């Protein structure tokens, strides 16, 4: 787990961040970033070990460091970028063709941020 003042965009951002001291962490860390959690061993197939570990870590870190506000992962999600693009297109299409019944997955600001990102 990396403790940073904000969400990192890549593992390189995490590695480039200087190691925080105990005082810095308690005063400034607002984001806990998890990375490299997986269950690749054959015997662990079908067991949500990563999810269980993250949930336990979130509970422990939340108690220990109340300044933490954001918990995220840098672990890749296959095809996530493609899915987000398609969802943005779907939302835009539905908004144009059926604005009364369209349901957005994203808030207006989230959509603007995502469109700018992609």
DOLUMTI-25029 format. One record per residue: residue number from 1; residue in one letter; z negated, x negated, y negated of N, C-alpha, C in turn. Coordinates in steps of 0.001 Angstrom, whole numbers. Each point is the difference from the previous one (the first is absolute). Layout:
# residues N
+-----+-----+---------+---------+---------+---------+---------+---------+---------+---------+---------+
:   n : res :      nw :      nu :      nv :     caw :     cau :     cav :      cw :      cu :      cv :
+-----+-----+---------+---------+---------+---------+---------+---------+---------+---------+---------+
: NUM :   A :       Z :       X :       Y :       Z :       X :       Y :       Z :       X :       Y :
...
+-----+-----+---------+---------+---------+---------+---------+---------+---------+---------+---------+
END
This chain:
# residues 118
+-----+-----+---------+---------+---------+---------+---------+---------+---------+---------+---------+
:   n : res :      nw :      nu :      nv :     caw :     cau :     cav :      cw :      cu :      cv :
+-----+-----+---------+---------+---------+---------+---------+---------+---------+---------+---------+
:   1 :   X :       0 :    -860 :    1172 :       0 :     860 :   -1172 :       0 :    -899 :   -1226 :
:   2 :   X :     912 :     302 :    -917 :      42 :    -708 :   -1275 :    -587 :     912 :   -1070 :
:   3 :   X :    -863 :    -530 :    -833 :    -614 :     765 :   -1091 :     597 :    -483 :   -1310 :
:   4 :   X :     690 :     914 :    -692 :     717 :    -355 :   -1219 :    -278 :    1013 :   -1105 :
:   5 :   X :     352 :    -347 :   -1249 :    -203 :     956 :   -1090 :    1024 :    1135 :       8 :
:   6 :   X :    1150 :    -185 :     680 :    1025 :    1041 :      71 :     780 :    -155 :    1307 :
:   7 :   X :     852 :     982 :     284 :     817 :     -33 :    1209 :    1015 :   -1128 :    -115 :
:   8 :   X :     142 :    -763 :    1054 :    1010 :   -1061 :      48 :    1307 :     584 :     522 :
:   9 :   X :    1099 :    -549 :    -463 :    1312 :     478 :     448 :     478 :    -706 :    1261 :
:  10 :   X :    -586 :   -1136 :     305 :     429 :    -752 :    1180 :   -1154 :    -861 :     498 :
:  11 :   X :     141 :    -496 :    1210 :   -1017 :    -894 :     550 :     -45 :   -1287 :    -818 :
:  12 :   X :    1126 :    -385 :    -592 :      38 :   -1196 :    -835 :    -918 :     158 :   -1205 :
:  13 :   X :     -54 :    1201 :    -571 :    -914 :     259 :   -1119 :   -1451 :    -201 :     433 :
:  14 :   X :    -316 :     408 :    1210 :   -1358 :    -169 :     532 :    -300 :   -1484 :     185 :
:  15 :   X :     934 :    -729 :     583 :    -212 :   -1423 :     262 :     -86 :    -816 :   -1281 :
:  16 :   X :     685 :     439 :   -1048 :      -9 :    -730 :   -1272 :   -1258 :     260 :    -821 :
:  17 :   X :    -711 :    1071 :     310 :   -1217 :     351 :    -740 :   -1115 :    -985 :     371 :
:  18 :   X :    -693 :    -579 :    -994 :   -1104 :    -912 :     330 :   -1111 :     733 :     758 :
:  19 :   X :    -682 :    -704 :     874 :   -1097 :     609 :     758 :   -1114 :     398 :    -952 :
:  20 :   X :    -419 :    1261 :      65 :   -1043 :     466 :    -929 :   -1382 :    -472 :     416 :
:  21 :   X :    -866 :    -138 :    -989 :   -1402 :    -314 :     276 :    -746 :    1312 :     211 :
:  22 :   X :   -1214 :     -65 :     484 :    -795 :    1195 :     256 :    -203 :     856 :   -1237 :
:  23 :   X :    -256 :    -614 :   -1141 :    -210 :     743 :   -1240 :    1285 :     690 :    -433 :
:  24 :   X :    1124 :    -723 :      83 :    1289 :     573 :    -388 :     305 :    1241 :     830 :
:  25 :   X :    -215 :     -84 :    1297 :     301 :    1118 :     897 :    -807 :    1226 :    -394 :
:  26 :   X :   -1276 :    -154 :    -219 :    -845 :    1151 :    -330 :     352 :     603 :   -1352 :
:  27 :   X :     484 :    -809 :    -931 :     295 :     489 :   -1344 :    1434 :     479 :    -185 :
:  28 :   X :     979 :    -619 :     681 :    1407 :     267 :    -331 :     853 :     540 :    1128 :
:  29 :   X :    -410 :    -146 :    1231 :     864 :     450 :    1097 :      93 :    1521 :       4 :
:  30 :   X :    1212 :     506 :    -179 :     231 :    1444 :      40 :     903 :     391 :    1157 :
:  31 :   X :     573 :    -986 :     679 :     971 :     288 :    1060 :    -303 :    -844 :    1235 :
:  32 :   X :     -46 :     645 :    1144 :    -125 :    -692 :    1287 :    1332 :     152 :     724 :
:  33 :   X :     611 :   -1133 :     332 :    1318 :      19 :     636 :    -128 :    -498 :    1429 :
:  34 :   X :     421 :     846 :     928 :      -2 :    -350 :    1419 :    1388 :    -496 :     378 :
:  35 :   X :      55 :    -965 :     904 :    1293 :    -482 :     463 :    -131 :    -554 :    1412 :
:  36 :   X :    1098 :      -9 :     712 :      98 :    -530 :    1364 :    -927 :     682 :     987 :
:  37 :   X :     -64 :    1311 :     -49 :    -760 :     749 :     988 :     993 :     658 :     940 :
:  38 :   X :    -106 :    -325 :    1271 :     909 :     610 :     964 :    -632 :      13 :    1382 :
:  39 :   X :     619 :     721 :     879 :    -444 :      89 :    1393 :    1176 :    -362 :     892 :
:  40 :   X :     347 :   -1277 :      25 :    1186 :    -415 :     733 :    -288 :    -336 :    1458 :
:  41 :   X :   -1225 :    -150 :     359 :    -330 :    -329 :    1387 :     266 :    1197 :     902 :
:  42 :   X :     561 :    -242 :    1155 :     357 :    1071 :     926 :   -1192 :     906 :     317 :
:  43 :   X :   -1155 :    -559 :     189 :   -1189 :     786 :     328 :    -484 :     894 :   -1123 :
:  44 :   X :     447 :    -259 :   -1229 :    -417 :     798 :   -1152 :    1016 :    1079 :    -357 :
:  45 :   X :    1056 :      96 :     759 :    1035 :     997 :    -270 :    -592 :    1403 :     -11 :
:  46 :   X :     306 :     753 :   -1046 :    -478 :    1377 :    -108 :   -1389 :     134 :    -604 :
:  47 :   X :    -664 :   -1100 :    -266 :   -1339 :      33 :    -599 :     148 :    -305 :   -1489 :
:  48 :   X :    -547 :     852 :    -839 :     103 :    -183 :   -1447 :   -1072 :    -980 :    -476 :
:  49 :   X :      67 :   -1210 :     511 :    -984 :   -1019 :    -348 :      85 :    -375 :   -1476 :
:  50 :   X :    1238 :    -156 :    -512 :     167 :    -357 :   -1410 :    -608 :    1034 :    -919 :
:  51 :   X :     272 :    1286 :     277 :    -558 :    1075 :    -816 :   -1517 :      12 :      36 :
:  52 :   X :    -567 :    -188 :    1185 :   -1462 :     -11 :     135 :    -618 :   -1174 :    -762 :
:  53 :   X :     635 :   -1165 :      92 :    -508 :   -1173 :    -710 :      60 :     195 :   -1510 :
:  54 :   X :    1103 :     556 :    -475 :     141 :     229 :   -1444 :   -1043 :    1000 :    -488 :
:  55 :   X :    -193 :    1098 :     731 :    -981 :    1012 :    -412 :   -1407 :    -582 :     -65 :
:  56 :   X :    -353 :    -820 :     988 :   -1325 :    -631 :     -10 :    -128 :    -975 :   -1170 :
:  57 :   X :    1051 :    -768 :    -252 :     -32 :    -955 :   -1107 :    -105 :     723 :   -1342 :
:  58 :   X :     717 :    1114 :    -164 :     -72 :     774 :   -1247 :   -1416 :     506 :    -221 :
:  59 :   X :    -630 :     526 :    1054 :   -1384 :     474 :    -140 :    -929 :   -1134 :    -414 :
:  60 :   X :      91 :   -1124 :     678 :    -881 :   -1138 :    -294 :     240 :    -553 :   -1405 :
:  61 :   X :    1280 :    -194 :    -342 :     317 :    -548 :   -1319 :    -405 :     951 :   -1119 :
:  62 :   X :     181 :    1293 :     206 :    -372 :     993 :   -1024 :   -1488 :     -49 :    -291 :
:  63 :   X :    -799 :    -183 :    1024 :   -1452 :     -92 :    -193 :    -375 :   -1304 :    -693 :
:  64 :   X :     640 :   -1088 :     420 :    -340 :   -1317 :    -514 :     542 :    -267 :   -1404 :
:  65 :   X :    1197 :     549 :    -285 :     656 :    -258 :   -1279 :     451 :    1316 :    -625 :
:  66 :   X :    -884 :     681 :    -721 :     343 :    1296 :    -582 :    1120 :     -62 :   -1044 :
:  67 :   X :     341 :   -1203 :    -482 :    1089 :    -117 :    -979 :    1373 :     210 :     640 :
:  68 :   X :      83 :     -65 :    1331 :    1290 :     194 :     668 :     470 :    1436 :    -168 :
:  69 :   X :    1222 :     164 :    -470 :     575 :    1324 :    -237 :    1242 :     252 :     850 :
:  70 :   X :     671 :   -1089 :     412 :    1261 :     123 :     710 :     -53 :    -788 :    1299 :
:  71 :   X :     441 :     638 :    1075 :     112 :    -648 :    1295 :    1448 :     158 :     440 :
:  72 :   X :     651 :   -1106 :     350 :    1407 :      87 :     377 :     314 :   -1051 :    1062 :
:  73 :   X :    1223 :      32 :     472 :     450 :    -971 :     986 :    1334 :    -577 :    -430 :
:  74 :   X :     232 :   -1239 :     369 :    1292 :    -629 :    -209 :     786 :     -44 :    1303 :
:  75 :   X :    -557 :     610 :    1040 :     699 :      27 :    1277 :    1287 :     795 :    -152 :
:  76 :   X :    1085 :    -512 :     547 :    1275 :     706 :    -161 :      46 :    1303 :     786 :
:  77 :   X :     648 :     976 :    -563 :     256 :    1264 :     680 :    1509 :      63 :     185 :
:  78 :   X :     487 :     -63 :    1231 :    1444 :     -13 :     220 :     687 :    1190 :    -676 :
:  79 :   X :    1064 :    -290 :    -730 :     846 :    1000 :    -655 :    -692 :     791 :   -1105 :
:  80 :   X :   -1128 :    -460 :    -493 :    -728 :     740 :   -1031 :     818 :     127 :   -1286 :
:  81 :   X :     598 :   -1101 :    -435 :     787 :      29 :   -1239 :    1129 :    1015 :     109 :
:  82 :   X :     692 :      27 :    1137 :    1079 :     964 :     216 :    -549 :    1427 :     -55 :
:  83 :   X :   -1135 :     236 :     642 :    -594 :    1339 :       5 :    -345 :     455 :   -1422 :
:  84 :   X :    -588 :    -893 :    -792 :    -367 :     355 :   -1372 :    1252 :     347 :    -800 :
:  85 :   X :    1038 :    -815 :     132 :    1256 :     300 :    -709 :     536 :    1370 :     387 :
:  86 :   X :      21 :     288 :    1301 :     520 :    1284 :     468 :    -870 :    1158 :    -489 :
:  87 :   X :   -1287 :    -206 :     -45 :    -914 :    1050 :    -469 :     203 :     262 :   -1488 :
:  88 :   X :     205 :   -1047 :    -776 :     286 :     165 :   -1430 :    1308 :     769 :    -204 :
:  89 :   X :    1012 :    -330 :     785 :    1281 :     721 :     -90 :    -162 :    1462 :     409 :
:  90 :   X :    -761 :     243 :    1067 :    -230 :    1368 :     471 :    -708 :     821 :   -1078 :
:  91 :   X :   -1022 :    -580 :    -605 :    -743 :     698 :   -1051 :     914 :     324 :   -1186 :
:  92 :   X :     817 :    -958 :    -394 :     915 :     219 :   -1126 :    1015 :    1084 :     339 :
:  93 :   X :     537 :     -24 :    1214 :     979 :    1010 :     424 :    -627 :    1383 :      21 :
:  94 :   X :   -1188 :     120 :     588 :    -656 :    1309 :      69 :    -367 :     512 :   -1388 :
:  95 :   X :    -395 :    -892 :    -881 :    -352 :     408 :   -1356 :    1216 :     593 :    -713 :
:  96 :   X :    1171 :    -550 :     282 :    1227 :     499 :    -634 :     498 :    1283 :     658 :
:  97 :   X :    -112 :      78 :    1319 :     591 :    1142 :     712 :    -943 :    1179 :     167 :
:  98 :   X :   -1303 :    -269 :      84 :    -961 :    1080 :     232 :   -1335 :    -349 :    -658 :
:  99 :   X :     -47 :     -29 :   -1336 :   -1210 :    -451 :    -697 :   -1234 :     851 :     278 :
: 100 :   X :     176 :    1265 :     335 :   -1151 :     875 :     250 :    -695 :    -371 :    1306 :
: 101 :   X :     782 :    -297 :    1037 :    -571 :    -259 :    1319 :    -137 :   -1482 :     343 :
: 102 :   X :     463 :    -878 :    -873 :     -87 :   -1426 :     324 :   -1446 :    -470 :     -96 :
: 103 :   X :    -354 :    -860 :     908 :   -1349 :    -588 :      21 :     147 :   -1506 :     -69 :
: 104 :   X :    -637 :    -593 :    -975 :      66 :   -1445 :    -161 :   -1122 :    -679 :     758 :
: 105 :   X :     358 :   -1094 :     630 :    -998 :    -833 :     657 :    -708 :    -880 :   -1031 :
: 106 :   X :     702 :    -313 :   -1089 :    -508 :    -925 :   -1001 :    -294 :     714 :   -1313 :
: 107 :   X :    -986 :    -504 :    -719 :    -258 :     459 :   -1356 :    1090 :    -562 :    -914 :
: 108 :   X :     182 :     593 :   -1172 :    1050 :    -435 :    -929 :     -99 :   -1501 :    -292 :
: 109 :   X :   -1185 :    -494 :    -329 :    -163 :   -1429 :    -319 :     283 :    -862 :    1225 :
: 110 :   X :    -416 :     457 :    1182 :     289 :    -750 :    1222 :    1501 :    -117 :     220 :
: 111 :   X :     715 :    1107 :    -227 :    1462 :     -38 :     155 :     627 :    -993 :    -974 :
: 112 :   X :    -452 :      20 :   -1241 :     549 :    -925 :    -993 :    -273 :   -1444 :     410 :
: 113 :   X :   -1203 :    -268 :     467 :    -358 :   -1350 :     428 :     836 :    -442 :    1203 :
: 114 :   X :     178 :     916 :     960 :     777 :    -319 :    1194 :    1468 :    -242 :    -314 :
: 115 :   X :     556 :     836 :    -854 :    1403 :    -175 :    -383 :     179 :   -1358 :    -697 :
: 116 :   X :    -935 :    -355 :    -850 :      66 :   -1293 :    -676 :    -151 :   -1158 :     999 :
: 117 :   X :    -832 :     190 :    1001 :    -257 :   -1042 :    1007 :    1216 :    -217 :     885 :
: 118 :   X :     646 :    1114 :     412 :    1132 :     -99 :     919 :    1289 :     -96 :    -759 :
+-----+-----+---------+---------+---------+---------+---------+---------+---------+---------+---------+
END
